Amino acid sequence: MGNARPASFMSDASFDWLYPEWIQQMSRRHWTPMGIAKKAAGFLAAEEGKKILDIGSGVGKFTLIGAHYHPRSFFYGVEQRSELHHYALSAKEYTGTENATFINQNFTQVNLAAYDHFYFYNAFFENLTTHGRIDHRIEYSDSLYHYYSRFLYKELDRKPAGTRLVTFHSSEDEIPPSYQVVDTSADFLLKMWMKR
Ligand SMILES: C[S@@+](CC[C@H](N)C(=O)[O-])C[C@H]1O[C@@H](n2cnc3c(N)ncnc32)[C@H](O)[C@@H]1O
């Protein structure tokens, strides 16, 4: 692998060192664990040269790990919070991960038709719980949860057969019946889906 800082990708702890302490403290609850990220990325990047989008990419943990281990695939992350986006860019630069791209937008503003496969770590759930929120700078509501879930559902339903999706901790509200589970982790928290 051609990245400048391969040591950052050795463990969750070494990856966490890319970020300030307050971001590290959120890691266990909000960012994908290294082993899960590797497994998810392996499924999504099964075919080289594809574009993989992390919907709600936070500080870029999944995107960077996927890009590092699959240098011939293109990993993207879209994140609504500019501060988290900023830390993702810094971590990309520090690790020299060239095939990772970060977009600072609400995912509803992104053309999802331009991506082949998707990763989704329960990004909209923050609208349903007051526990452990990342910050208090954005609006949260049940109706936003339903709006986002419905939006993603419709977009995923439009994708061609063979589209791959990985969910982690999903309530599955955003998954159309055209997607079939093809693999799961033993605890069923991680699910690999394929569009029929
Ligand atoms: C549970 S974190 C997962 C972060 C990253 N995918 C990872 O696994 O390391 C979910 C992220 O989704 C972001 N998010 C939630 N709703 C979003 C939206 N509508 N558009 C873009 N980002 C969103 C949150 O700001 C948060 O950073």
Ligand as a Chemical Component Dictionary entry (heavy atoms), coordinates in Angstrom:
data_LIG
# 
_chem_comp.id                   LIG 
_chem_comp.type                 NON-POLYMER 
_chem_comp.pdbx_formal_charge   0 
_chem_comp.three_letter_code    LIG 
# 
loop_
_chem_comp_atom.comp_id 
_chem_comp_atom.atom_id 
_chem_comp_atom.alt_atom_id 
_chem_comp_atom.type_symbol 
_chem_comp_atom.charge 
_chem_comp_atom.model_Cartn_x 
_chem_comp_atom.model_Cartn_y 
_chem_comp_atom.model_Cartn_z 
_chem_comp_atom.pdbx_ordinal 
LIG C1  C1  C 0  -22.534 7.224  13.351 1  
LIG S1  S1  S 1  -21.588 8.480  12.526 2  
LIG C2  C2  C 0  -20.664 7.446  11.404 3  
LIG C3  C3  C 0  -19.418 8.081  10.844 4  
LIG C4  C4  C 0  -18.659 7.288  9.787  5  
LIG N1  N1  N 0  -19.557 6.741  8.774  6  
LIG C5  C5  C 0  -17.895 6.158  10.414 7  
LIG O1  O1  O 0  -18.390 5.037  10.373 8  
LIG O2  O2  O -1 -16.806 6.354  10.966 9  
LIG C6  C6  C 0  -22.839 9.234  11.482 10 
LIG C7  C7  C 0  -22.460 10.575 10.832 11 
LIG O3  O3  O 0  -23.502 10.920 9.907  12 
LIG C8  C8  C 0  -23.598 12.330 9.836  13 
LIG N2  N2  N 0  -24.910 12.656 9.273  14 
LIG C9  C9  C 0  -26.141 12.485 9.848  15 
LIG N3  N3  N 0  -27.123 12.889 9.027  16 
LIG C10 C10 C 0  -26.511 13.344 7.882  17 
LIG C11 C11 C 0  -27.006 13.912 6.668  18 
LIG N4  N4  N 0  -28.299 14.084 6.469  19 
LIG N5  N5  N 0  -26.112 14.241 5.706  20 
LIG C12 C12 C 0  -24.757 14.092 5.917  21 
LIG N6  N6  N 0  -24.243 13.592 7.078  22 
LIG C13 C13 C 0  -25.097 13.205 8.031  23 
LIG C14 C14 C 0  -23.401 12.762 11.283 24 
LIG O4  O4  O 0  -23.028 14.139 11.344 25 
LIG C15 C15 C 0  -22.320 11.781 11.749 26 
LIG O5  O5  O 0  -21.040 12.358 11.579 27 
# 
loop_
_chem_comp_bond.comp_id 
_chem_comp_bond.atom_id_1 
_chem_comp_bond.atom_id_2 
_chem_comp_bond.value_order 
_chem_comp_bond.pdbx_ordinal 
LIG C1  S1  SING 1  
LIG S1  C2  SING 2  
LIG S1  C6  SING 3  
LIG C2  C3  SING 4  
LIG C3  C4  SING 5  
LIG C4  N1  SING 6  
LIG C4  C5  SING 7  
LIG C5  O1  DOUB 8  
LIG C5  O2  SING 9  
LIG C6  C7  SING 10 
LIG C7  O3  SING 11 
LIG C7  C15 SING 12 
LIG O3  C8  SING 13 
LIG C8  N2  SING 14 
LIG C8  C14 SING 15 
LIG N2  C9  SING 16 
LIG N2  C13 SING 17 
LIG C9  N3  DOUB 18 
LIG N3  C10 SING 19 
LIG C10 C11 SING 20 
LIG C10 C13 DOUB 21 
LIG C11 N4  SING 22 
LIG C11 N5  DOUB 23 
LIG N5  C12 SING 24 
LIG C12 N6  DOUB 25 
LIG N6  C13 SING 26 
LIG C14 O4  SING 27 
LIG C14 C15 SING 28 
LIG C15 O5  SING 29 
# 
